[in-house]
Amino acid sequence: MSLDPSAAEFEYDRDTRVDKRDDGAFTATLTDGWTTFTTHPNGGYVLGTALNALGQTLSQPDPLVASAFFLRPAAPGPADIRTRTIREGRRTATGETVLEQGGKEVVRATATYGDLAPDPAARVLALEGPPRLPAPEDCPVLPEFDRPEGVSIAHRVDYRFSERPRWLDGHKDGRPHNEFWMRFADGRQADTGSLAAMVDFAIPAVLEIGEFSTITVELTVHVRARPAPGWLACRVYTKHVAGGLHEEDMEIWDSSGTLVAQARQLAMLL
């Protein structure tokens, strides 16, 4: 199988495709291939679709940071996307994108793009390293994540845990902190555009304490580097739960041990 991330055969590229109209806006069709425990498409997938349009509007190649507000759940079906350039600079370009369905806003995001081509002269300081995980091939395929009924995102994304999460067996006294491997199931390699979506592909860490969240209020993602091919090592955790809300932090490290994406979201508990 070709590993060209631009190949039309890959599900993520097909399902986030946008087409530009004569008036400068874009159209897209959200699919039911990225649903979680609800019937709604995953928020990261919806954001990735909206950013696909913005990325075609701005001059720089890589999303550096995006802040997205989720105003209502998305649904499989047609969507309209409007983009606006806020500023084009020498090193960065900033714009706004709004994805609508049925004339109502679903997600509104502001993002800054730049160029993450490797710079050997740039200083690197990492005070914490990637998750210490066994090799992906040494991690079991859990039956609950092996193409489960009604959770279509688990058909599109491979997950590997070094240990069976305790919440799967009904425990509610765990620590809301998980580390695992992740990759696209069809062989697509991650790139900077897809990383902005993949930061929302984690199973919520609050499941370890018997809570559940599916409603993201706001998500901010920082893309730090272009990822090397291979599995992605992920760390997801929550430290504070209060007022029916919690934050969730996500780190993604590539196969070379480089931090390639970070995110924090504020989400509602169900």
LUMPA-496541 format. One record per atom (N, C-alpha, C): residue number from 1; x, y, z. Coordinates in steps of 0.2 Angstrom, whole numbers. Layout:
<recs>
[NUM [X Y Z]]
...
</recs>
This chain:
<recs>
[1 [4 -6 0]]
[1 [0 0 0]]
[1 [4 6 0]]
[2 [3 11 -4]]
[2 [6 17 -4]]
[2 [5 21 2]]
[3 [11 24 5]]
[3 [10 28 11]]
[3 [10 36 9]]
[4 [9 38 3]]
[4 [9 45 1]]
[4 [3 48 5]]
[5 [4 53 10]]
[5 [-2 55 14]]
[5 [-7 59 9]]
[6 [-5 61 3]]
[6 [-10 65 -1]]
[6 [-14 60 -5]]
[7 [-13 53 -5]]
[7 [-16 49 -9]]
[7 [-24 49 -7]]
[8 [-28 49 -13]]
[8 [-35 49 -12]]
[8 [-38 43 -9]]
[9 [-34 37 -9]]
[9 [-36 31 -6]]
[9 [-37 31 2]]
[10 [-34 36 5]]
[10 [-34 36 12]]
[10 [-41 39 15]]
[11 [-43 36 20]]
[11 [-50 38 22]]
[11 [-50 45 25]]
[12 [-45 47 29]]
[12 [-45 53 32]]
[12 [-45 59 26]]
[13 [-41 58 21]]
[13 [-41 63 16]]
[13 [-47 63 12]]
[14 [-50 57 11]]
[14 [-57 57 7]]
[14 [-62 60 11]]
[15 [-62 59 18]]
[15 [-68 61 22]]
[15 [-67 69 25]]
[16 [-61 72 24]]
[16 [-60 79 25]]
[16 [-59 83 19]]
[17 [-61 80 13]]
[17 [-60 84 7]]
[17 [-65 90 7]]
[18 [-62 95 4]]
[18 [-66 101 3]]
[18 [-66 104 -4]]
[19 [-71 107 -6]]
[19 [-71 109 -13]]
[19 [-73 117 -13]]
[20 [-69 121 -17]]
[20 [-70 128 -17]]
[20 [-75 130 -22]]
[21 [-80 134 -19]]
[21 [-85 137 -24]]
[21 [-83 143 -27]]
[22 [-87 145 -32]]
[22 [-85 151 -35]]
[22 [-85 158 -31]]
[23 [-89 157 -25]]
[23 [-89 163 -21]]
[23 [-83 163 -16]]
[24 [-79 158 -16]]
[24 [-73 158 -12]]
[24 [-74 154 -6]]
[25 [-80 152 -4]]
[25 [-82 147 1]]
[25 [-81 140 -1]]
[26 [-81 136 4]]
[26 [-80 129 3]]
[26 [-86 124 5]]
[27 [-86 119 1]]
[27 [-91 114 3]]
[27 [-88 107 6]]
[28 [-91 103 10]]
[28 [-88 97 12]]
[28 [-94 92 14]]
[29 [-92 86 15]]
[29 [-97 81 17]]
[29 [-94 77 23]]
[30 [-97 79 29]]
[30 [-95 75 35]]
[30 [-98 68 34]]
[31 [-94 63 36]]
[31 [-96 56 36]]
[31 [-97 53 43]]
[32 [-100 47 43]]
[32 [-101 44 49]]
[32 [-95 39 51]]
[33 [-90 40 47]]
[33 [-84 36 48]]
[33 [-80 38 54]]
[34 [-81 43 58]]
[34 [-77 45 63]]
[34 [-81 47 70]]
[35 [-87 43 71]]
[35 [-91 44 76]]
[35 [-87 40 82]]
[36 [-89 43 88]]
[36 [-86 40 95]]
[36 [-92 36 98]]
[37 [-93 37 105]]
[37 [-98 34 108]]
[37 [-105 37 107]]
[38 [-105 42 103]]
[38 [-112 45 101]]
[38 [-112 44 94]]
[39 [-118 47 91]]
[39 [-119 47 84]]
[39 [-115 52 80]]
[40 [-112 57 84]]
[40 [-109 63 81]]
[40 [-102 62 79]]
[41 [-100 65 73]]
[41 [-93 64 71]]
[41 [-88 67 76]]
[42 [-83 64 77]]
[42 [-78 67 82]]
[42 [-76 74 81]]
[43 [-75 78 86]]
[43 [-73 85 85]]
[43 [-67 86 82]]
[44 [-62 82 83]]
[44 [-55 83 80]]
[44 [-56 82 72]]
[45 [-60 77 70]]
[45 [-61 76 63]]
[45 [-65 82 60]]
[46 [-70 85 63]]
[46 [-73 91 61]]
[46 [-68 97 60]]
[47 [-64 98 65]]
[47 [-59 103 65]]
[47 [-54 102 59]]
[48 [-52 96 58]]
[48 [-48 94 53]]
[48 [-50 96 46]]
[49 [-57 95 45]]
[49 [-60 97 39]]
[49 [-60 105 38]]
[50 [-62 108 44]]
[50 [-62 115 43]]
[50 [-55 118 42]]
[51 [-50 115 45]]
[51 [-43 118 44]]
[51 [-41 116 37]]
[52 [-43 111 34]]
[52 [-42 109 27]]
[52 [-43 115 22]]
[53 [-49 118 24]]
[53 [-51 124 19]]
[53 [-46 130 21]]
[54 [-45 131 27]]
[54 [-41 137 29]]
[54 [-34 136 26]]
[55 [-31 130 27]]
[55 [-25 128 24]]
[55 [-24 130 17]]
[56 [-30 129 13]]
[56 [-29 131 6]]
[56 [-30 138 5]]
[57 [-32 142 10]]
[57 [-33 149 9]]
[57 [-26 153 11]]
[58 [-22 151 16]]
[58 [-16 154 18]]
[58 [-10 152 15]]
[59 [-5 156 15]]
[59 [1 155 11]]
[59 [6 150 14]]
[60 [6 149 21]]
[60 [11 145 24]]
[60 [8 138 24]]
[61 [13 133 25]]
[61 [11 126 24]]
[61 [8 122 30]]
[62 [10 124 36]]
[62 [9 120 42]]
[62 [5 124 47]]
[63 [0 121 50]]
[63 [-3 124 56]]
[63 [1 124 62]]
[64 [2 129 65]]
[64 [6 130 71]]
[64 [2 130 77]]
[65 [-4 133 77]]
[65 [-8 134 83]]
[65 [-15 135 80]]
[66 [-20 132 83]]
[66 [-27 133 81]]
[66 [-31 133 88]]
[67 [-36 137 88]]
[67 [-40 137 94]]
[67 [-47 137 91]]
[68 [-51 132 93]]
[68 [-58 130 91]]
[68 [-63 130 96]]
[69 [-69 133 94]]
[69 [-74 133 99]]
[69 [-80 129 95]]
[70 [-82 124 99]]
[70 [-87 119 96]]
[70 [-94 122 99]]
[71 [-98 124 94]]
[71 [-104 128 96]]
[71 [-110 123 96]]
[72 [-110 117 92]]
[72 [-115 112 93]]
[72 [-113 106 89]]
[73 [-115 100 91]]
[73 [-113 94 88]]
[73 [-114 94 80]]
[74 [-109 91 77]]
[74 [-109 90 70]]
[74 [-113 84 68]]
[75 [-116 83 62]]
[75 [-119 77 60]]
[75 [-117 75 53]]
[76 [-117 69 52]]
[76 [-115 67 45]]
[76 [-119 70 40]]
[77 [-116 73 35]]
[77 [-120 76 29]]
[77 [-116 82 27]]
[78 [-119 86 22]]
[78 [-116 92 19]]
[78 [-114 97 24]]
[79 [-109 101 23]]
[79 [-106 107 27]]
[79 [-104 112 23]]
[80 [-104 118 25]]
[80 [-102 124 21]]
[80 [-96 127 26]]
[81 [-91 129 23]]
[81 [-85 132 27]]
[81 [-83 138 24]]
[82 [-83 143 28]]
[82 [-81 150 26]]
[82 [-74 151 29]]
[83 [-69 155 26]]
[83 [-63 156 28]]
[83 [-61 164 27]]
[84 [-57 166 32]]
[84 [-55 173 31]]
[84 [-48 174 33]]
[85 [-44 177 29]]
[85 [-37 179 31]]
[85 [-37 185 35]]
[86 [-34 184 41]]
[86 [-33 190 45]]
[86 [-26 194 44]]
[87 [-21 190 43]]
[87 [-15 193 42]]
[87 [-10 188 38]]
[88 [-6 190 33]]
[88 [-1 187 30]]
[88 [5 190 32]]
[89 [10 187 36]]
[89 [16 190 37]]
[89 [22 186 34]]
[90 [28 188 35]]
[90 [34 185 32]]
[90 [35 177 35]]
[91 [33 176 41]]
[91 [35 170 44]]
[91 [28 166 46]]
[92 [23 170 47]]
[92 [17 166 49]]
[92 [11 170 45]]
[93 [5 166 45]]
[93 [-1 168 42]]
[93 [-7 166 46]]
[94 [-11 171 48]]
[94 [-17 169 52]]
[94 [-23 170 49]]
[95 [-28 166 50]]
[95 [-34 166 47]]
[95 [-40 163 52]]
[96 [-46 163 50]]
[96 [-52 161 53]]
[96 [-56 156 49]]
[97 [-58 151 51]]
[97 [-63 146 48]]
[97 [-69 145 52]]
[98 [-75 144 48]]
[98 [-81 143 51]]
[98 [-84 137 47]]
[99 [-86 132 51]]
[99 [-90 126 47]]
[99 [-97 127 50]]
[100 [-101 127 45]]
[100 [-109 127 46]]
[100 [-112 121 43]]
[101 [-118 119 46]]
[101 [-122 114 44]]
[101 [-129 117 45]]
[102 [-133 117 39]]
[102 [-140 119 40]]
[102 [-141 126 42]]
[103 [-136 130 40]]
[103 [-135 138 41]]
[103 [-133 139 48]]
[104 [-131 134 52]]
[104 [-129 135 59]]
[104 [-122 134 60]]
[105 [-119 138 64]]
[105 [-111 137 65]]
[105 [-110 130 70]]
[106 [-106 126 67]]
[106 [-104 120 71]]
[106 [-97 121 75]]
[107 [-92 124 71]]
[107 [-86 125 74]]
[107 [-83 132 71]]
[108 [-80 136 75]]
[108 [-77 142 73]]
[108 [-70 142 76]]
[109 [-65 142 72]]
[109 [-58 142 74]]
[109 [-54 147 71]]
[110 [-49 149 75]]
[110 [-43 154 72]]
[110 [-37 150 73]]
[111 [-33 151 67]]
[111 [-27 147 67]]
[111 [-21 151 64]]
[112 [-15 150 66]]
[112 [-9 153 63]]
[112 [-5 147 60]]
[113 [-3 148 54]]
[113 [1 144 50]]
[113 [8 146 49]]
[114 [13 142 48]]
[114 [20 144 47]]
[114 [23 138 43]]
[115 [30 138 44]]
[115 [34 133 40]]
[115 [38 129 45]]
[116 [36 122 46]]
[116 [39 118 51]]
[116 [45 113 48]]
[117 [47 116 42]]
[117 [53 112 39]]
[117 [59 112 45]]
[118 [62 106 45]]
[118 [67 105 51]]
[118 [73 110 50]]
[119 [75 113 56]]
[119 [80 118 56]]
[119 [85 115 61]]
[120 [91 113 58]]
[120 [96 110 62]]
[120 [99 115 67]]
[121 [99 121 66]]
[121 [102 126 70]]
[121 [97 128 76]]
[122 [91 126 76]]
[122 [86 128 81]]
[122 [87 124 87]]
[123 [87 128 93]]
[123 [88 125 99]]
[123 [82 120 101]]
[124 [84 115 104]]
[124 [79 110 107]]
[124 [80 109 114]]
[125 [74 109 118]]
[125 [75 108 125]]
[125 [68 104 127]]
[126 [69 98 130]]
[126 [63 94 132]]
[126 [65 92 139]]
[127 [61 94 143]]
[127 [61 93 150]]
[127 [58 86 152]]
[128 [54 84 148]]
[128 [50 78 149]]
[128 [50 74 142]]
[129 [51 67 142]]
[129 [52 63 136]]
[129 [45 60 134]]
[130 [45 56 129]]
[130 [39 53 127]]
[130 [37 47 132]]
[131 [31 45 131]]
[131 [29 39 135]]
[131 [34 33 134]]
[132 [35 30 140]]
[132 [39 24 140]]
[132 [35 18 138]]
[133 [34 16 132]]
[133 [29 11 130]]
[133 [33 5 127]]
[134 [31 -1 128]]
[134 [34 -7 124]]
[134 [32 -5 117]]
[135 [36 -9 112]]
[135 [35 -8 105]]
[135 [28 -10 103]]
[136 [25 -6 99]]
[136 [18 -7 97]]
[136 [16 -14 96]]
[137 [21 -18 92]]
[137 [19 -25 91]]
[137 [19 -29 97]]
[138 [22 -27 103]]
[138 [22 -31 109]]
[138 [16 -29 113]]
[139 [11 -24 111]]
[139 [5 -22 115]]
[139 [-1 -26 112]]
[140 [-5 -28 116]]
[140 [-10 -32 113]]
[140 [-16 -28 110]]
[141 [-19 -31 105]]
[141 [-25 -28 102]]
[141 [-31 -29 107]]
[142 [-34 -24 110]]
[142 [-39 -26 115]]
[142 [-46 -27 111]]
[143 [-50 -32 112]]
[143 [-56 -33 109]]
[143 [-60 -27 108]]
[144 [-61 -23 114]]
[144 [-65 -17 114]]
[144 [-63 -12 109]]
[145 [-57 -12 106]]
[145 [-55 -7 102]]
[145 [-54 -10 95]]
[146 [-55 -16 94]]
[146 [-55 -20 88]]
[146 [-61 -20 83]]
[147 [-62 -14 80]]
[147 [-68 -13 76]]
[147 [-74 -14 80]]
[148 [-75 -10 85]]
[148 [-81 -11 89]]
[148 [-88 -9 86]]
[149 [-93 -11 87]]
[149 [-100 -9 84]]
[149 [-101 -2 87]]
[150 [-103 2 82]]
[150 [-106 9 84]]
[150 [-100 14 86]]
[151 [-94 12 85]]
[151 [-89 17 87]]
[151 [-84 17 81]]
[152 [-86 21 75]]
[152 [-83 20 69]]
[152 [-76 23 69]]
[153 [-74 27 73]]
[153 [-67 30 73]]
[153 [-62 25 75]]
[154 [-64 20 79]]
[154 [-60 14 80]]
[154 [-59 9 75]]
[155 [-63 10 69]]
[155 [-61 7 63]]
[155 [-56 11 59]]
[156 [-56 17 60]]
[156 [-51 21 56]]
[156 [-44 22 59]]
[157 [-44 21 66]]
[157 [-38 22 70]]
[157 [-36 16 74]]
[158 [-30 14 74]]
[158 [-27 9 78]]
[158 [-25 11 84]]
[159 [-27 8 90]]
[159 [-24 10 97]]
[159 [-21 4 100]]
[160 [-15 5 103]]
[160 [-12 0 106]]
[160 [-10 2 114]]
[161 [-12 -2 119]]
[161 [-11 0 126]]
[161 [-6 -5 128]]
[162 [-1 -3 132]]
[162 [3 -8 135]]
[162 [0 -12 141]]
[163 [-5 -9 144]]
[163 [-9 -13 149]]
[163 [-16 -11 148]]
[164 [-21 -16 150]]
[164 [-28 -15 149]]
[164 [-30 -10 153]]
[165 [-34 -4 151]]
[165 [-36 1 155]]
[165 [-41 -2 160]]
[166 [-41 0 166]]
[166 [-45 -3 171]]
[166 [-52 -1 170]]
[167 [-54 5 167]]
[167 [-61 7 166]]
[167 [-65 2 162]]
[168 [-61 -2 158]]
[168 [-65 -7 154]]
[168 [-68 -12 158]]
[169 [-65 -13 164]]
[169 [-68 -18 168]]
[169 [-72 -15 174]]
[170 [-74 -9 173]]
[170 [-79 -6 178]]
[170 [-75 -3 184]]
[171 [-69 -2 184]]
[171 [-65 1 189]]
[171 [-66 9 189]]
[172 [-67 12 194]]
[172 [-68 20 194]]
[172 [-63 23 199]]
[173 [-58 20 201]]
[173 [-53 23 206]]
[173 [-47 24 203]]
[174 [-46 24 196]]
[174 [-40 25 193]]
[174 [-37 32 193]]
[175 [-31 33 190]]
[175 [-29 39 189]]
[175 [-30 42 182]]
[176 [-33 48 181]]
[176 [-35 50 174]]
[176 [-29 51 170]]
[177 [-25 46 168]]
[177 [-19 47 164]]
[177 [-18 41 160]]
[178 [-17 41 153]]
[178 [-16 36 149]]
[178 [-10 37 144]]
[179 [-7 32 143]]
[179 [-2 32 138]]
[179 [-3 26 133]]
[180 [-2 27 126]]
[180 [-4 22 121]]
[180 [-1 24 115]]
[181 [-1 19 110]]
[181 [1 21 103]]
[181 [-5 22 99]]
[182 [-4 26 93]]
[182 [-10 27 89]]
[182 [-7 28 82]]
[183 [-11 26 77]]
[183 [-9 27 70]]
[183 [-16 27 66]]
[184 [-16 29 60]]
[184 [-22 28 55]]
[184 [-21 20 53]]
[185 [-27 17 53]]
[185 [-28 10 52]]
[185 [-26 8 45]]
[186 [-27 13 40]]
[186 [-26 11 33]]
[186 [-19 12 31]]
[187 [-15 14 35]]
[187 [-8 15 33]]
[187 [-6 22 31]]
[188 [-11 27 32]]
[188 [-9 34 31]]
[188 [-4 36 36]]
[189 [1 40 34]]
[189 [6 43 39]]
[189 [3 49 41]]
[190 [4 51 48]]
[190 [2 57 50]]
[190 [6 63 47]]
[191 [3 69 46]]
[191 [7 75 44]]
[191 [4 80 49]]
[192 [7 86 48]]
[192 [5 92 52]]
[192 [-3 94 52]]
[193 [-6 93 46]]
[193 [-13 94 45]]
[193 [-17 89 49]]
[194 [-15 83 49]]
[194 [-19 78 52]]
[194 [-18 78 60]]
[195 [-12 80 62]]
[195 [-11 80 69]]
[195 [-16 85 73]]
[196 [-18 90 69]]
[196 [-22 95 72]]
[196 [-29 92 74]]
[197 [-31 86 70]]
[197 [-37 82 72]]
[197 [-35 77 77]]
[198 [-29 73 76]]
[198 [-28 67 80]]
[198 [-27 69 87]]
[199 [-26 75 89]]
[199 [-25 77 96]]
[199 [-32 76 100]]
[200 [-38 75 96]]
[200 [-44 74 99]]
[200 [-46 66 98]]
[201 [-42 62 96]]
[201 [-44 55 95]]
[201 [-43 51 101]]
[202 [-40 53 106]]
[202 [-39 49 112]]
[202 [-46 47 116]]
[203 [-45 42 119]]
[203 [-51 40 124]]
[203 [-50 44 130]]
[204 [-56 47 132]]
[204 [-56 52 138]]
[204 [-52 49 144]]
[205 [-47 52 147]]
[205 [-44 50 153]]
[205 [-49 50 159]]
[206 [-54 54 159]]
[206 [-58 54 165]]
[206 [-62 47 165]]
[207 [-62 43 160]]
[207 [-65 36 161]]
[207 [-62 32 166]]
[208 [-56 34 168]]
[208 [-52 30 173]]
[208 [-55 32 180]]
[209 [-59 37 181]]
[209 [-62 39 187]]
[209 [-70 39 187]]
[210 [-72 35 182]]
[210 [-79 34 181]]
[210 [-83 39 178]]
[211 [-80 44 175]]
[211 [-84 50 172]]
[211 [-83 49 164]]
[212 [-87 53 161]]
[212 [-87 52 154]]
[212 [-88 59 151]]
[213 [-85 61 145]]
[213 [-86 67 142]]
[213 [-86 66 134]]
[214 [-90 69 131]]
[214 [-91 69 124]]
[214 [-92 76 121]]
[215 [-93 81 125]]
[215 [-94 88 123]]
[215 [-88 93 124]]
[216 [-85 94 119]]
[216 [-79 98 119]]
[216 [-82 106 119]]
[217 [-80 110 123]]
[217 [-81 117 123]]
[217 [-76 121 119]]
[218 [-70 120 120]]
[218 [-65 123 117]]
[218 [-59 119 116]]
[219 [-55 119 111]]
[219 [-49 115 110]]
[219 [-43 119 107]]
[220 [-38 119 110]]
[220 [-32 123 107]]
[220 [-26 117 106]]
[221 [-24 118 100]]
[221 [-19 113 98]]
[221 [-12 117 95]]
[222 [-7 114 98]]
[222 [0 117 95]]
[222 [3 111 91]]
[223 [5 112 85]]
[223 [8 108 81]]
[223 [16 110 81]]
[224 [20 105 84]]
[224 [27 107 85]]
[224 [32 105 80]]
[225 [31 100 76]]
[225 [35 97 71]]
[225 [32 93 66]]
[226 [35 92 60]]
[226 [33 87 55]]
[226 [35 80 58]]
[227 [30 76 58]]
[227 [31 69 61]]
[227 [35 64 57]]
[228 [39 60 60]]
[228 [42 55 56]]
[228 [37 49 55]]
[229 [38 45 50]]
[229 [33 40 48]]
[229 [33 35 54]]
[230 [28 32 55]]
[230 [27 26 60]]
[230 [22 28 65]]
[231 [21 24 70]]
[231 [17 24 76]]
[231 [18 31 80]]
[232 [13 33 83]]
[232 [13 39 87]]
[232 [12 37 94]]
[233 [17 40 99]]
[233 [16 38 106]]
[233 [12 44 109]]
[234 [7 42 113]]
[234 [2 47 115]]
[234 [2 47 123]]
[235 [1 53 126]]
[235 [0 54 133]]
[235 [-6 59 134]]
[236 [-11 56 137]]
[236 [-17 60 138]]
[236 [-19 60 146]]
[237 [-21 66 149]]
[237 [-22 66 156]]
[237 [-26 72 158]]
[238 [-29 71 164]]
[238 [-33 76 167]]
[238 [-31 77 174]]
[239 [-31 84 176]]
[239 [-29 85 183]]
[239 [-34 88 187]]
[240 [-39 91 184]]
[240 [-44 95 188]]
[240 [-51 94 185]]
[241 [-56 92 189]]
[241 [-63 91 188]]
[241 [-67 95 192]]
[242 [-71 100 190]]
[242 [-75 104 194]]
[242 [-80 107 190]]
[243 [-86 108 193]]
[243 [-92 112 190]]
[243 [-94 108 184]]
[244 [-94 102 184]]
[244 [-96 98 178]]
[244 [-91 99 172]]
[245 [-85 101 173]]
[245 [-81 102 167]]
[245 [-74 99 169]]
[246 [-70 98 164]]
[246 [-63 96 165]]
[246 [-59 98 160]]
[247 [-52 98 161]]
[247 [-48 99 155]]
[247 [-45 93 154]]
[248 [-43 92 147]]
[248 [-39 86 145]]
[248 [-33 88 141]]
[249 [-27 86 143]]
[249 [-21 88 140]]
[249 [-19 82 135]]
[250 [-16 83 130]]
[250 [-14 78 125]]
[250 [-7 79 122]]
[251 [-3 74 122]]
[251 [4 75 119]]
[251 [5 69 114]]
[252 [7 71 108]]
[252 [9 66 103]]
[252 [16 67 101]]
[253 [20 61 102]]
[253 [27 60 100]]
[253 [28 55 94]]
[254 [32 57 90]]
[254 [33 53 84]]
[254 [38 47 85]]
[255 [39 43 80]]
[255 [43 37 81]]
[255 [50 38 82]]
[256 [52 45 81]]
[256 [59 46 83]]
[256 [60 49 90]]
[257 [54 50 93]]
[257 [55 53 100]]
[257 [54 60 100]]
[258 [51 63 95]]
[258 [50 70 94]]
[258 [43 72 96]]
[259 [42 77 100]]
[259 [36 80 102]]
[259 [33 83 96]]
[260 [28 81 93]]
[260 [25 84 87]]
[260 [18 88 88]]
[261 [15 86 93]]
[261 [9 90 94]]
[261 [7 90 102]]
[262 [4 95 104]]
[262 [1 96 110]]
[262 [-6 99 110]]
[263 [-10 98 115]]
[263 [-17 101 115]]
[263 [-20 101 122]]
[264 [-24 106 123]]
[264 [-28 106 129]]
[264 [-35 108 127]]
[265 [-40 104 130]]
[265 [-47 106 128]]
[265 [-51 106 135]]
[266 [-56 110 135]]
[266 [-61 110 140]]
[266 [-67 107 138]]
[267 [-69 102 142]]
[267 [-75 98 140]]
[267 [-80 97 146]]
[268 [-86 96 144]]
[268 [-91 94 149]]
[268 [-92 87 151]]
[269 [-93 86 157]]
[269 [-94 79 159]]
[269 [-102 77 158]]
[270 [-103 71 156]]
[270 [-110 69 155]]
[270 [-113 66 161]]
</recs>
